[in-house]
């Protein structure tokens, strides 16, 4: 290539770089909007948010108040101020009777984050989906469904069914009046005070459950499982992590505990009553309270505590099994 042509080409590339550096990106812009919507009965709230935290709490009847903080980032050949003004002048809110939809098409937006704080009547049904951001809901009758791709989920005082799903983030919920489903790809799950059935699953993280009144199904691919005040039907599986159960099996209840490479510890009252079956391929089996042995070998134990009203089965591949007195 001739020298003069090389010089011209270099100058053109340099000018293009200056153009991109000088006006290709802009500083972010921030703003907010508020809306108060009148409702006459139970509310159905549907929210979609590409990025940004969401907080929903029960408030007074007859109205839904929405406060939103918007941030628009700079990006090539676009004016973030104009984009922000468009959103503030036409907020993504639709109302049809007592059904309110927030955030239509927001998942397709780029470099835009909206943080919502919403007060809605306690008699509300919530369906909220967030691409990236935490969610918190409290003092709502429900049902409640929360979904986030990446972010923590917190909930409390939900009267009806609740479902919580996150790809990556912790889930923490308490005082739940009906069935609960909780799932995270990576993160811990902590649930307390659940009156209905529980189904919890995590790919990587611990599961902790306390004061659950219904059947519980707990699955952890990599993480420990801890249950306190256990009584009803219980199923717990973990591939890599310990299992610790404290409680007293209710009459006719069934506990099934499975661990691959970890220990299982049961803490029960001395006067507990259940049929006990334990199998460990490579690990010890110990009982610290009086039992009536029915069958025993190096890796298996079948026994009875009290009159044997419930059934407790424990299986491990590589880990110990221990039954001890509840303190």
C-alpha positions as a printed Julia matrix, in Angstrom:
327×3 Matrix{Float64}:
   0.0     0.0    0.0
   1.41    3.47  -0.95
   2.58    5.59   1.97
   0.1     8.42   1.21
  -2.81    5.99   1.22
  -1.67    4.57   4.57
  -1.59    8.09   6.03
  -5.1     8.87   4.79
  -6.44    5.57   6.14
  -4.83    6.17   9.54
  -6.27    9.68   9.72
  -9.74    8.39   8.93
  -9.57    5.74  11.65
  -8.3     8.28  14.15
 -11.16   10.66  13.34
 -13.69    7.86  13.75
 -12.23    6.96  17.14
 -12.5    10.6   18.25
 -16.11   10.71  17.13
 -17.01    7.6   19.09
 -15.16    8.78  22.18
 -16.66   12.23  22.07
 -20.3    11.63  21.25
 -20.85    7.88  21.04
 -21.74    7.55  24.72
 -23.42    9.88  27.17
 -23.66   10.1   30.92
 -26.63    8.37  32.54
 -29.8    10.27  33.41
 -32.09    9.76  36.39
 -35.66   10.67  37.17
 -38.82    9.39  38.87
 -42.57    9.18  38.44
 -45.54    8.45  40.7
 -49.06    7.3   40.01
 -52.05    6.62  42.27
 -54.76    4.39  40.77
 -58.24    3.91  42.2
 -59.53    0.34  42.61
 -62.81   -1.01  43.95
 -62.13   -4.65  44.83
 -59.38   -7.28  45.09
 -56.44   -6.26  42.92
 -54.5    -8.32  40.4
 -51.05   -6.78  39.98
 -48.86   -7.94  37.07
 -45.35   -6.48  36.92
 -42.49   -7.01  34.49
 -39.13   -5.32  34.96
 -35.96   -5.87  32.96
 -33.6    -4.48  35.61
 -34.2    -2.95  39.01
 -35.46   -3.88  42.46
 -39.15   -4.25  43.29
 -40.79   -3.69  46.68
 -44.5    -4.39  47.1
 -46.32   -3.96  50.41
 -49.9    -4.08  51.58
 -51.54   -0.72  52.1
 -54.95    0.81  52.53
 -57.9    -0.39  50.42
 -59.18    1.47  47.4
 -55.94    2.58  45.8
 -52.62    1.45  44.36
 -49.7     3.85  44.7
 -46.67    3.39  42.43
 -43.34    5.15  42.93
 -40.61    4.49  40.37
 -37.0     5.62  40.15
 -35.66    5.43  36.61
 -32.06    5.38  35.45
 -31.15    5.48  31.76
 -27.55    4.74  30.89
 -25.61    6.29  28.04
 -25.12    4.22  24.9
 -23.8     4.88  21.38
 -25.66    7.39  19.21
 -28.6     7.83  21.59
 -29.73   10.54  23.96
 -30.45    9.11  27.43
 -32.23   12.33  28.45
 -34.75   11.94  25.64
 -35.32    8.28  26.48
 -35.84    9.19  30.13
 -38.32   11.94  29.25
 -40.28    9.48  27.11
 -40.59    7.05  30.04
 -41.54    9.75  32.55
 -44.17   11.24  30.25
 -45.64    7.83  29.4
 -44.98    5.46  32.32
 -45.39    1.75  31.5
 -48.63    1.38  33.49
 -51.96    0.02  32.28
 -55.2    -0.42  34.22
 -58.25   -2.46  33.31
 -60.7    -2.38  36.2
 -58.92   -3.87  39.21
 -56.16   -5.41  37.07
 -52.98   -3.34  36.87
 -50.09   -4.12  34.55
 -46.71   -2.47  35.05
 -43.61   -2.58  32.85
 -44.97   -3.73  29.51
 -42.08   -4.39  27.04
 -39.5    -3.41  29.7
 -37.57   -6.65  29.21
 -36.57   -5.45  25.74
 -35.16   -2.16  27.01
 -31.4    -1.7   27.13
 -29.41    0.32  29.69
 -32.59    1.15  31.6
 -33.18    0.31  35.24
 -36.37    1.02  37.19
 -36.78    0.57  40.93
 -40.43    0.2   41.97
 -41.99    0.76  45.4
 -45.67   -0.15  45.29
 -48.41    0.03  47.92
 -51.48   -2.02  47.07
 -54.49   -3.18  49.11
 -53.79   -6.28  51.2
 -56.46   -8.02  49.12
 -54.13   -8.31  46.14
 -52.8   -11.04  43.88
 -49.2   -10.48  42.78
 -47.36  -11.76  39.71
 -43.96  -10.09  39.42
 -41.09  -10.96  37.05
 -37.68   -9.23  37.11
 -34.69   -9.93  34.87
 -32.08   -8.61  37.28
 -32.94   -7.22  40.69
 -34.16   -8.11  44.16
 -37.83   -8.49  45.06
 -39.61   -8.01  48.38
 -43.31   -8.52  49.13
 -45.06   -8.31  52.49
 -48.51   -8.08  54.05
 -50.38   -9.37  50.97
 -53.22  -11.91  50.88
 -52.06  -13.41  47.6
 -51.55  -15.66  45.79
 -48.03  -14.34  45.19
 -45.68  -15.35  42.37
 -42.19  -13.83  42.25
 -39.65  -14.62  39.52
 -36.21  -13.11  39.04
 -33.32  -14.12  36.82
 -30.72  -12.79  39.22
 -31.54  -11.32  42.61
 -32.71  -12.1   46.13
 -36.33  -12.69  47.07
 -37.85  -11.78  50.45
 -41.46  -12.26  51.51
 -43.46  -12.19  54.73
 -47.07  -12.32  55.87
 -48.56  -13.89  52.75
 -51.95  -15.47  53.44
 -52.38  -17.69  50.37
 -50.16  -19.73  48.02
 -46.7   -18.37  47.25
 -44.18  -19.27  44.58
 -40.62  -17.92  44.53
 -38.13  -18.62  41.73
 -34.7   -17.13  41.08
 -31.86  -18.22  38.84
 -29.22  -16.86  41.2
 -30.02  -15.45  44.62
 -31.17  -16.25  48.14
 -34.82  -16.78  49.07
 -36.11  -15.87  52.53
 -39.78  -16.03  53.5
 -41.79  -16.28  56.73
 -45.36  -16.28  58.03
 -46.87  -17.98  54.99
 -50.47  -19.11  55.22
 -50.7   -21.72  52.47
 -48.57  -23.85  50.14
 -45.09  -22.58  49.23
 -42.82  -23.39  46.28
 -39.26  -22.05  46.33
 -36.52  -22.69  43.79
 -33.08  -21.19  43.16
 -30.26  -22.27  40.88
 -27.62  -20.87  43.18
 -28.44  -19.56  46.64
 -29.83  -20.53  50.02
 -33.51  -20.96  50.91
 -34.83  -20.05  54.37
 -38.51  -20.6   55.14
 -40.37  -20.26  58.43
 -43.9   -20.41  59.72
 -45.5   -22.16  56.73
 -49.03  -23.47  57.32
 -49.32  -25.39  54.05
 -47.1   -27.77  52.11
 -43.53  -26.82  51.22
 -41.47  -27.7   48.17
 -37.97  -26.2   48.08
 -35.12  -26.87  45.65
 -31.65  -25.38  45.24
 -28.81  -26.27  42.91
 -26.13  -24.85  45.17
 -26.96  -23.61  48.65
 -28.43  -24.56  52.01
 -32.1   -25.09  52.83
 -33.45  -24.17  56.27
 -37.07  -24.83  57.24
 -38.74  -24.14  60.58
 -42.25  -24.46  61.99
 -43.81  -25.97  58.87
 -47.22  -27.57  59.43
 -47.72  -29.38  56.12
 -45.75  -31.86  54.05
 -42.23  -30.75  53.12
 -40.14  -31.82  50.12
 -36.6   -30.45  50.2
 -33.91  -31.01  47.54
 -30.36  -29.63  47.56
 -27.87  -30.67  44.89
 -25.0   -29.16  46.84
 -25.78  -27.84  50.29
 -27.01  -28.75  53.75
 -30.63  -29.23  54.81
 -31.8   -28.16  58.27
 -35.34  -28.63  59.59
 -36.57  -27.41  62.98
 -39.85  -28.31  64.68
 -40.48  -31.09  62.16
 -43.67  -33.08  62.65
 -45.59  -33.88  59.43
 -44.51  -35.79  56.33
 -40.94  -34.92  55.34
 -38.73  -35.77  52.37
 -35.16  -34.46  52.22
 -32.49  -35.18  49.59
 -28.98  -33.78  49.29
 -26.1   -34.92  47.1
 -23.39  -33.03  48.94
 -24.27  -31.62  52.33
 -25.41  -32.72  55.78
 -29.0   -33.26  56.9
 -30.07  -32.14  60.37
 -33.66  -32.74  61.5
 -35.02  -31.62  64.87
 -38.59  -32.45  65.85
 -41.05  -35.2   66.7
 -42.73  -37.32  63.99
 -46.5   -37.02  64.19
 -48.53  -40.25  64.31
 -48.76  -41.88  60.86
 -46.26  -39.4   59.38
 -43.45  -40.54  57.1
 -39.9   -39.12  57.02
 -37.56  -40.05  54.15
 -34.0   -38.69  54.36
 -31.37  -39.32  51.67
 -27.77  -38.12  51.62
 -24.96  -39.14  49.28
 -21.72  -38.0   50.86
 -22.61  -36.49  54.22
 -24.01  -37.22  57.65
 -27.62  -37.31  58.85
 -28.52  -36.29  62.41
 -31.97  -36.75  63.96
 -32.8   -34.95  67.21
 -36.05  -36.29  68.71
 -37.6   -36.45  72.2
 -36.82  -39.51  74.28
 -40.5   -40.42  74.24
 -40.8   -40.18  70.44
 -42.69  -42.99  68.74
 -41.71  -44.29  65.29
 -40.35  -47.21  63.3
 -36.74  -46.52  62.35
 -34.92  -47.84  59.29
 -31.33  -46.79  58.54
 -28.89  -47.82  55.83
 -25.35  -46.5   55.31
 -23.14  -48.01  52.65
 -19.99  -46.56  54.2
 -20.59  -44.98  57.58
 -21.63  -45.68  61.15
 -25.17  -45.81  62.59
 -25.58  -44.6   66.18
 -28.51  -44.1   68.53
 -28.16  -42.19  71.8
 -31.68  -42.93  73.07
 -33.34  -46.25  74.01
 -34.59  -48.29  71.05
 -35.93  -51.79  70.44
 -33.69  -53.37  67.82
 -35.51  -55.6   65.33
 -32.71  -56.2   62.82
 -29.1   -55.01  62.76
 -25.98  -55.47  60.64
 -22.83  -53.5   59.93
 -24.59  -51.14  57.51
 -28.28  -51.47  58.42
 -30.51  -50.99  61.43
 -34.22  -51.6   61.88
 -35.64  -50.56  65.22
 -38.67  -49.21  67.07
 -38.99  -46.25  69.37
 -42.05  -46.21  71.61
 -45.1   -47.76  69.98
 -43.77  -47.0   66.48
 -46.62  -44.83  65.25
 -44.65  -43.05  62.49
 -42.0   -44.17  59.99
 -38.5   -42.71  59.62
 -36.17  -43.96  56.87
 -32.59  -42.74  56.47
 -30.18  -43.63  53.64
 -26.6   -42.47  53.1
 -23.92  -43.61  50.71
 -20.88  -42.2   52.46
 -21.73  -40.66  55.8
 -22.81  -41.44  59.34
 -26.34  -41.64  60.76
 -27.1   -40.59  64.32
 -30.25  -40.41  66.43
 -29.9   -38.29  69.54
 -32.09  -36.89  72.29
 -33.65  -33.52  71.61
 -32.3   -30.96  74.05
